[in-house]
């Protein structure tokens, strides 16, 4: 069973904060059930972190056996756009204006939906626009 990872899971492990042991234990359990992978958006978000050089990111992914899925179909991009449009339509219907830049979450969710069997995230509410996606969290 393939498990896609959200950026916050890897960030938690790189930072070594309070939940890192729980995250690592959960990640190891998921890895015993099948491959772990990230999409290009997660990889890009990891590079946006301060004080996290590419060599550290690449070494971490290699040592933990997390794969980098560079495949991205038109369906993936369309699914992300659909979910993003639904989100903004709900915000407008609720009287909220302005655009909140959440497209990366929708790309991560669409990737998990179409290229994996589930998503491990520490922010499950970010993926409520993917009702058929299996979400794993702590």
RAUR-V224086 format. One record per residue. N is the residue number from 1. RES is the residue in one letter. OMEGA is omega in whole degrees, 0 to 359 (NA if undefined). Layout:
BEGIN
N,RES,OMEGA ; N,RES,OMEGA
END
This chain:
BEGIN
1,X,181 ; 2,X,177 ; 3,X,173 ; 4,X,182 ; 5,X,173 ; 6,X,181 ; 7,X,185 ; 8,X,178 ; 9,X,181 ; 10,X,178 ; 11,X,179 ; 12,X,180 ; 13,X,179 ; 14,X,182 ; 15,X,180 ; 16,X,178 ; 17,X,186 ; 18,X,183 ; 19,X,188 ; 20,X,179 ; 21,X,177 ; 22,X,179 ; 23,X,181 ; 24,X,179 ; 25,X,179 ; 26,X,179 ; 27,X,178 ; 28,X,178 ; 29,X,179 ; 30,X,181 ; 31,X,177 ; 32,X,181 ; 33,X,180 ; 34,X,183 ; 35,X,173 ; 36,X,180 ; 37,X,174 ; 38,X,175 ; 39,X,182 ; 40,X,180 ; 41,X,178 ; 42,X,179 ; 43,X,179 ; 44,X,179 ; 45,X,177 ; 46,X,178 ; 47,X,179 ; 48,X,179 ; 49,X,177 ; 50,X,178 ; 51,X,176 ; 52,X,182 ; 53,X,181 ; 54,X,181 ; 55,X,178 ; 56,X,180 ; 57,X,182 ; 58,X,179 ; 59,X,179 ; 60,X,180 ; 61,X,180 ; 62,X,183 ; 63,X,181 ; 64,X,179 ; 65,X,178 ; 66,X,181 ; 67,X,179 ; 68,X,182 ; 69,X,182 ; 70,X,180 ; 71,X,177 ; 72,X,183 ; 73,X,175 ; 74,X,179 ; 75,X,179 ; 76,X,181 ; 77,X,179 ; 78,X,179 ; 79,X,177 ; 80,X,179 ; 81,X,178 ; 82,X,181 ; 83,X,178 ; 84,X,179 ; 85,X,178 ; 86,X,179 ; 87,X,182 ; 88,X,176 ; 89,X,177 ; 90,X,179 ; 91,X,180 ; 92,X,180 ; 93,X,178 ; 94,X,178 ; 95,X,179 ; 96,X,180 ; 97,X,180 ; 98,X,181 ; 99,X,176 ; 100,X,185 ; 101,X,182 ; 102,X,183 ; 103,X,178 ; 104,X,178 ; 105,X,180 ; 106,X,176 ; 107,X,177 ; 108,X,179 ; 109,X,179 ; 110,X,177 ; 111,X,181 ; 112,X,181 ; 113,X,187 ; 114,X,186 ; 115,X,180 ; 116,X,180 ; 117,X,183 ; 118,X,181 ; 119,X,173 ; 120,X,181 ; 121,X,173 ; 122,X,179 ; 123,X,184 ; 124,X,181 ; 125,X,180 ; 126,X,187 ; 127,X,181 ; 128,X,178 ; 129,X,176 ; 130,X,188 ; 131,X,180 ; 132,X,179 ; 133,X,176 ; 134,X,181 ; 135,X,174 ; 136,X,177 ; 137,X,178 ; 138,X,NA
END
